Amino acid sequence: MSTEQPFRLGPAFPERAARGTADKLRAWQAEAIDEYLRTEPRDFLVAATPGSGKTTFALRLATELLARRTIERVTVVAPTDHLKRQWADAAARVGIRLDPVFRNANGRVGRHFHGVAVTYAQVALRPSLHRSMTEDRRTLVILDEVHHGGDALSWGDGIRDAFEPAVRRLSLTGTPFRSDTAPIPFVTYHPSEQGIRTSRADYSYGYGRALQDGVVRPVIFMAYAGRMRWLTRAGDEMEARLGNADTKDVTAQAWRTALDPEGEWIPAVLRAANRRLSEVRDDVPDAAGLVIATDQHAARAYASVLEGIAGEKPTVVVSDEKAASDRIAEFAKNTRRWMVAVRMVSEGVDIPRLGVGVYATSASTPLYFAQAVGRFVRTRRRGETASIFLPSVPSLLALAGQLELERDHALDREAGSGDLLLDDTELDAANRAERAPAEAALFEFTPLESQANFDRVLYDGAEFGFAAEVGTPEELDFIGIPGLLEPDQVRELLRQRQTRQSRRSKARAARSGVEAEPKPLYRTLREQRSLLNSLVAMQAKRSGQPHAHIHAELRRRAGGPPVAQASVAQLQARIDLLRRG
């Protein structure tokens, strides 16, 4: 059944757009517009997963409000110069003329424009100017990725001062809200049972529902581990395996060693990603790949490595200047294989042909990770699956495994303490740890050596695969799945290949007379946690007690830390207690 409804402009709106960005509405967009028009609020917050069509929804609503003469002007506030141009282009396709080159110095909106597209930084520089413009005409303000309103105190104060007089304000976000306690202007916070003020979206459309509707692609995460060596500032040589449960400092330095372009980890992962892209392009000829780098130096170095692997020079985007926007727009339209970029491509940039990604950055907040993944999930045809290669780091794997989790923004807690509304220690750790580039400067060290090995595949909340050397049949089994498959076909194919690898492993062990290696600890831990949680849920249903009370009683009787930190033996002791009743 189709999820789209015909697009109709209001009768009084002077321009008609028979085709374009807002020609048709998806079911969620029509539903959200109906909810808005039913209540006609001054402030309305929509949280919709990246790639689901927030721009289309907002422009459709703007045309309706213009047609009804509720508003006379539209102001779009976006995080970057590239995005304000992207908004202006999309608006033009539905008959709304936005000026994306408006300058504070000029301070005037041309009479032939319906409004302007500006950045948060631009508003913060002269909020009084933008306030005057807002007061001059009945204005709808669209705050794109509104969580940026808390990026800096001046930004939040600026948009609050500038747009307080607006007759309507539409706030959009595609990610989990910020992990700090900076309040977002024009977002309503309600106290929870714990007394924590928490944001509440007026309409939410999460990744899980979007996946069911076929609005976004499913994602396969290919995780790579490996051995790392580096010198500390004190001259001590350190060695660790990427992905082991080490201290925060050791994990950060092992991760940064893996991302060093002079090591072997990055070339090995780029080769694997390029093989995957070739597999996808057999079915989707214009499919493209994107490497997200931490900084300009790394981006250029990765591009050089990729050129040698793919035999084609990648497009490199290292800044938010107009030339970079032009390169992104050109890449979106051509059929070249790879783009390498720094942070600006992680949010809002629309390149639907992206199908393979390499997450080669040290950033791991839920907000940033979800935005990065959002670059790859825009669907174009049935059967497309996005593939993202990433370091096997616990915080990233936790985020990949919980992509469908919807979050709100919580205040009234210590900054950096994580999302207290989630009983999820791994995500809390990611929130606390990730001020990545700033914190990375604290670690002065010299990478010495990095090696890569295939670790696992995460898909639809499940894990597949065994640790394998790069370039082996075991790794290629998972990289070489077809480019067009239905989600259930992907799941079944991964299951079959994991079974085949298990048989190979047992056969080799039998031939050698050596007992087969036990399953990796992470798999056993995950299975134990899942079993324990299932038993707790059954006990809660029988007894009427909250899950948290049962977990607390199990810890009291069996000892040990919370579930997320408990060992296999500690988890098994709690399982045994429940089974004994």
DAWOGI-V953487 format. One record per residue. N is the residue number from 1. PSI is psi in whole degrees, -180 to 180 (* if undefined). OMEGA is omega in whole degrees, 0 to 359 (* if undefined). Layout:
# DAWOGI-V953487
N,PSI,OMEGA / N,PSI,OMEGA
This chain:
# DAWOGI-V953487
1,135,182 / 2,142,177 / 3,10,183 / 4,148,176 / 5,152,181 / 6,145,178 / 7,131,178 / 8,131,175 / 9,150,176 / 10,154,188 / 11,-25,185 / 12,-10,183 / 13,129,192 / 14,-15,184 / 15,152,181 / 16,143,179 / 17,94,182 / 18,-25,179 / 19,157,177 / 20,-166,186 / 21,-43,187 / 22,27,180 / 23,-44,182 / 24,152,179 / 25,137,170 / 26,164,184 / 27,-43,183 / 28,-37,181 / 29,-44,178 / 30,-39,179 / 31,-44,180 / 32,-39,179 / 33,-40,177 / 34,-42,180 / 35,-42,179 / 36,-49,184 / 37,-23,177 / 38,-38,184 / 39,-25,182 / 40,60,181 / 41,161,175 / 42,-40,178 / 43,137,181 / 44,124,181 / 45,124,177 / 46,123,174 / 47,107,182 / 48,138,185 / 49,144,178 / 50,138,178 / 51,-1,185 / 52,-13,176 / 53,42,178 / 54,-38,180 / 55,-46,178 / 56,-46,179 / 57,-49,184 / 58,-41,181 / 59,-36,176 / 60,-42,179 / 61,-39,178 / 62,-43,179 / 63,-37,180 / 64,-44,181 / 65,-35,175 / 66,-42,181 / 67,-35,180 / 68,-2,183 / 69,20,175 / 70,-34,179 / 71,161,177 / 72,-14,184 / 73,150,176 / 74,128,173 / 75,122,176 / 76,129,177 / 77,121,184 / 78,161,182 / 79,-31,188 / 80,163,176 / 81,-40,181 / 82,-42,183 / 83,-33,179 / 84,-34,175 / 85,-39,179 / 86,-41,176 / 87,-45,181 / 88,-41,179 / 89,-45,180 / 90,-41,180 / 91,-39,181 / 92,-32,181 / 93,-15,177 / 94,18,173 / 95,11,176 / 96,121,183 / 97,111,178 / 98,140,179 / 99,107,181 / 100,-6,181 / 101,18,176 / 102,136,181 / 103,140,178 / 104,-35,184 / 105,-34,180 / 106,-51,174 / 107,15,181 / 108,142,178 / 109,125,180 / 110,145,185 / 111,-22,181 / 112,1,178 / 113,147,172 / 114,-12,181 / 115,-162,185 / 116,159,170 / 117,121,185 / 118,172,177 / 119,162,176 / 120,-42,180 / 121,-39,180 / 122,-42,178 / 123,-41,182 / 124,-27,180 / 125,-36,181 / 126,68,181 / 127,-31,181 / 128,-38,177 / 129,-48,183 / 130,-29,174 / 131,-44,179 / 132,-42,178 / 133,-38,180 / 134,-37,179 / 135,-25,184 / 136,-36,180 / 137,153,174 / 138,116,193 / 139,137,165 / 140,123,176 / 141,123,176 / 142,114,181 / 143,97,183 / 144,134,184 / 145,63,191 / 146,-17,178 / 147,-20,177 / 148,-13,176 / 149,-15,176 / 150,9,181 / 151,-37,179 / 152,149,181 / 153,-40,182 / 154,-33,179 / 155,-48,180 / 156,-46,179 / 157,-38,182 / 158,-49,182 / 159,-29,177 / 160,-46,180 / 161,-41,186 / 162,-39,191 / 163,11,175 / 164,-37,181 / 165,-5,185 / 166,141,179 / 167,-28,178 / 168,141,176 / 169,125,178 / 170,116,180 / 171,133,182 / 172,142,171 / 173,146,180 / 174,10,188 / 175,168,166 / 176,145,181 / 177,174,185 / 178,151,178 / 179,0,175 / 180,-171,183 / 181,19,179 / 182,120,179 / 183,145,180 / 184,125,179 / 185,141,175 / 186,11,173 / 187,134,181 / 188,135,179 / 189,134,179 / 190,142,179 / 191,137,176 / 192,-178,177 / 193,-27,179 / 194,3,180 / 195,10,180 / 196,122,178 / 197,128,187 / 198,139,179 / 199,150,176 / 200,120,177 / 201,144,175 / 202,-25,174 / 203,133,181 / 204,141,176 / 205,96,187 / 206,171,182 / 207,-39,182 / 208,-48,180 / 209,-40,179 / 210,-36,178 / 211,-43,177 / 212,-37,181 / 213,-9,184 / 214,17,181 / 215,-30,178 / 216,163,178 / 217,151,167 / 218,160,185 / 219,132,170 / 220,126,176 / 221,122,177 / 222,110,185 / 223,136,181 / 224,131,177 / 225,-155,177 / 226,168,180 / 227,134,182 / 228,142,173 / 229,141,179 / 230,163,175 / 231,133,177 / 232,173,178 / 233,-32,181 / 234,-2,179 / 235,6,179 / 236,139,177 / 237,129,181 / 238,150,177 / 239,138,178 / 240,158,173 / 241,130,177 / 242,129,178 / 243,-12,176 / 244,156,181 / 245,70,180 / 246,-178,176 / 247,166,181 / 248,-46,182 / 249,-45,181 / 250,-43,178 / 251,-45,181 / 252,-42,182 / 253,-37,176 / 254,-41,179 / 255,-47,180 / 256,-31,175 / 257,-41,178 / 258,-37,184 / 259,-4,179 / 260,121,184 / 261,-16,180 / 262,-12,181 / 263,-170,181 / 264,-16,184 / 265,-51,182 / 266,-51,179 / 267,-39,180 / 268,-43,181 / 269,-39,178 / 270,-38,176 / 271,-44,179 / 272,-42,180 / 273,-38,179 / 274,-37,175 / 275,-42,179 / 276,-41,179 / 277,-40,178 / 278,-40,178 / 279,-43,180 / 280,-41,183 / 281,-17,173 / 282,-33,179 / 283,-29,182 / 284,88,192 / 285,-28,182 / 286,9,180 / 287,145,184 / 288,164,178 / 289,153,179 / 290,128,172 / 291,122,178 / 292,114,185 / 293,163,181 / 294,-39,184 / 295,176,185 / 296,-41,180 / 297,-47,180 / 298,-41,181 / 299,-46,180 / 300,-37,179 / 301,-42,178 / 302,-39,180 / 303,-39,179 / 304,-42,178 / 305,-44,181 / 306,-36,180 / 307,-40,178 / 308,-30,181 / 309,-48,187 / 310,-16,182 / 311,19,181 / 312,137,182 / 313,124,179 / 314,158,169 / 315,130,182 / 316,128,179 / 317,114,187 / 318,2,180 / 319,176,181 / 320,31,177 / 321,167,183 / 322,-38,180 / 323,-36,179 / 324,-42,177 / 325,-41,178 / 326,-40,179 / 327,-40,178 / 328,-47,180 / 329,-41,179 / 330,-42,181 / 331,-36,180 / 332,-28,185 / 333,-23,185 / 334,-168,183 / 335,20,180 / 336,158,190 / 337,-49,195 / 338,145,167 / 339,140,174 / 340,129,187 / 341,160,174 / 342,-159,195 / 343,-28,191 / 344,-24,182 / 345,-4,183 / 346,-12,186 / 347,123,168 / 348,-21,184 / 349,130,188 / 350,103,174 / 351,84,188 / 352,-23,184 / 353,-3,176 / 354,124,180 / 355,-17,181 / 356,134,180 / 357,152,172 / 358,117,182 / 359,84,186 / 360,50,179 / 361,160,181 / 362,10,179 / 363,138,181 / 364,25,172 / 365,151,176 / 366,-39,181 / 367,-51,183 / 368,-43,182 / 369,-45,180 / 370,-38,178 / 371,-41,179 / 372,-47,179 / 373,-33,180 / 374,-20,178 / 375,-17,189 / 376,-4,190 / 377,-1,181 / 378,122,185 / 379,146,177 / 380,-33,181 / 381,161,179 / 382,142,173 / 383,-8,178 / 384,137,177 / 385,133,177 / 386,145,178 / 387,124,181 / 388,125,179 / 389,133,184 / 390,160,176 / 391,145,179 / 392,75,181 / 393,133,186 / 394,-43,183 / 395,-39,179 / 396,-42,180 / 397,-36,177 / 398,-42,179 / 399,-41,179 / 400,-37,181 / 401,-14,183 / 402,39,184 / 403,-28,184 / 404,-6,184 / 405,129,178 / 406,137,185 / 407,158,174 / 408,173,181 / 409,123,184 / 410,136,174 / 411,-169,174 / 412,43,175 / 413,166,181 / 414,136,179 / 415,135,177 / 416,7,183 / 417,-2,181 / 418,178,183 / 419,101,185 / 420,-11,178 / 421,-10,181 / 422,129,175 / 423,66,188 / 424,98,186 / 425,-34,181 / 426,-40,178 / 427,-36,175 / 428,-44,181 / 429,-39,178 / 430,-43,179 / 431,-44,183 / 432,-42,190 / 433,-28,193 / 434,83,158 / 435,56,206 / 436,-63,186 / 437,-36,180 / 438,-43,182 / 439,-31,181 / 440,-31,181 / 441,-19,180 / 442,-21,184 / 443,101,177 / 444,112,182 / 445,167,181 / 446,115,177 / 447,138,179 / 448,-44,187 / 449,143,173 / 450,138,177 / 451,148,183 / 452,145,166 / 453,148,177 / 454,132,186 / 455,-57,184 / 456,168,173 / 457,136,173 / 458,128,180 / 459,127,176 / 460,40,177 / 461,0,181 / 462,159,179 / 463,142,181 / 464,156,171 / 465,162,175 / 466,155,177 / 467,133,183 / 468,153,176 / 469,150,180 / 470,143,178 / 471,-3,180 / 472,163,177 / 473,-32,180 / 474,-43,178 / 475,-45,184 / 476,-25,176 / 477,-41,185 / 478,-29,177 / 479,-30,190 / 480,27,176 / 481,151,183 / 482,159,183 / 483,-19,180 / 484,109,178 / 485,147,173 / 486,154,183 / 487,-42,180 / 488,-30,176 / 489,-39,176 / 490,-47,182 / 491,-45,182 / 492,-40,180 / 493,-42,177 / 494,-40,180 / 495,-42,180 / 496,-42,183 / 497,-32,175 / 498,-41,178 / 499,-42,180 / 500,-41,179 / 501,-37,179 / 502,-41,179 / 503,-42,177 / 504,-45,182 / 505,-44,180 / 506,-38,180 / 507,-42,178 / 508,-41,180 / 509,-40,180 / 510,-40,180 / 511,-35,183 / 512,-10,182 / 513,12,180 / 514,139,179 / 515,136,180 / 516,147,179 / 517,142,175 / 518,161,177 / 519,149,179 / 520,149,184 / 521,-38,183 / 522,-35,181 / 523,-43,178 / 524,-44,178 / 525,-46,181 / 526,-45,180 / 527,-41,180 / 528,-43,179 / 529,-43,181 / 530,-44,179 / 531,-46,180 / 532,-46,181 / 533,-36,178 / 534,-43,179 / 535,-38,177 / 536,-41,179 / 537,-41,178 / 538,-43,179 / 539,-40,179 / 540,-39,180 / 541,-39,180 / 542,-42,189 / 543,-20,185 / 544,5,179 / 545,149,175 / 546,151,178 / 547,-43,184 / 548,-37,179 / 549,-40,180 / 550,-44,177 / 551,-42,180 / 552,-40,179 / 553,-40,177 / 554,-42,178 / 555,-40,180 / 556,-40,184 / 557,-37,185 / 558,-15,182 / 559,174,176 / 560,170,183 / 561,-178,175 / 562,164,186 / 563,-42,185 / 564,-25,181 / 565,-5,186 / 566,148,178 / 567,172,178 / 568,-45,182 / 569,-41,180 / 570,-41,177 / 571,-41,181 / 572,-36,179 / 573,-39,180 / 574,-38,177 / 575,-43,179 / 576,-39,178 / 577,-44,180 / 578,-40,181 / 579,-30,177 / 580,-5,177 / 581,*,*
